[in-house]
Amino acid sequence: MFTLFRLLFFTALVYGGFLVAFPQWDGVVYHVASLAVLGGAAVGVCIIVKVIDFTSTAAKLAFEAAFVLAAAGWFAYTMPTKSGATPWQQWAAGHRPNQTEARDGFTRLGVDPKSGPASLIVGLFPR
């Protein structure tokens, strides 16, 4: 059960990172469907980890990390934005998220970008 919570927590961090870094996201249906698919996939990975019963903790953690990286790839390649370019296309074109966009992302999520935790995260982005 802890495996499932760990997978969902890190996948949610990745998802939140994309929402903050690329604040011009669009497509409510996409986001609802993506969360449902990734939630189901996390349950599937949790079951697979239990069935395989890895003898090595490192192998189990590597399997979980591969899932979280796959989730990041899913959002990078498929997340719709108002500009029409996915985050991966924006990154490949040379665009890098900055502090202004991170503030806009937090504002769009309804979080005050000047609050303590949000300002620490905004500080991780380049000016």
Beta strands, then each sheet from edge to edge (+ up, - down):
end
